[in-house]
Amino acid sequence: MKFRRYDWGMINLPGIIFSLVMGFLMSSSITLATTFVRVGAAGNFFWVWLEVWSVAYPVAIICILIYRPFATRVTAAILKKLNKTE
């Protein structure tokens, strides 16, 4: 198998960039909503949210890198089954 310059087995540059962007968007959205529900519009809301987000963001990146291949296979299997029923 020939790898492009940015490929390192299962983890490649496009996958890492996708994980960084998607991890930022998802962790920001989810922690913003849950922090607001938890503490409301408190004066220290931004700092509380930033503390929670700083933990969630690296976790999200790692989870996306790990789960993306599995989610892709499950999606393909579902689409294949849906196409058979048509």
N, C-alpha and C positions, 0 to 999 in steps of 0.2 A: 504494500500500500504506500503510495507516494503522498507525503504530507507537504502542505504548503508551509511557507515560512512561519506562519502564526499558529500552526496546528501542534498540539501536544496530546496526541491520543484522543480521548473523549472530550477533553477540555480544550477549546480553541478560542482565539481572540474574539470572533463574533459572539460566541457563547458567553464569554466573560463580560463583554460590553453589554449584551442583552441583560445579563444578570445584574449588573450594576445599575442600569437604567430602570429595569422592572423592579428590582429590589428597592430602589429609592422611591419610586412612585407608590408601590404598594405599602411599604413600611411607613412612609409619610402619611398616606391617607388613613390607614388603619390606626396608627398610634395617635394621629390628630383627633379622630373621631372618638376613640376609646378614652383618651385623656380628657377630652371635653366632657364626656359623659361622667367620668369619674370625679373631676375636680371643678367642672364648670368654668365660667369665665373669671377665674381667680386672677389676682394681680401677678402671680408668679406662674401663670399658665404656660408661657413660652418656655421657661426653664424646666418645668416639670415635663413638658412634652419633649424637649430636647434630650433630657436624660433618658426617657423611655425610648425615644427613637434611636439614640446612640447604641442601645443594646439590640434593638429590633433590626436595624439596617444590616449589620454583618450576618445575623442569623438568616435574614431573608436572602442575602446573596448566596450563602452556602446552601440553603434549601433549594433555591432555584437551580443551582448547578447540579445538585444531586437528583432532584425530582424531574427536571425537564426531559431527560431521555425517556423516563417511565411514562410521563404524561403524554409525550408524543406518540409512544407505542399504543397506549390505551386509546387515545384519540383516533389513531389510524384503525385500530380494531373496531371501534364503534362505528366509524364511517363505513368500513367494509361491510359490517353487518347491516347497516341501514341501506346500503346500495343493493344488497341481496334481496331485501324485502320489497324493493320497488318493482 
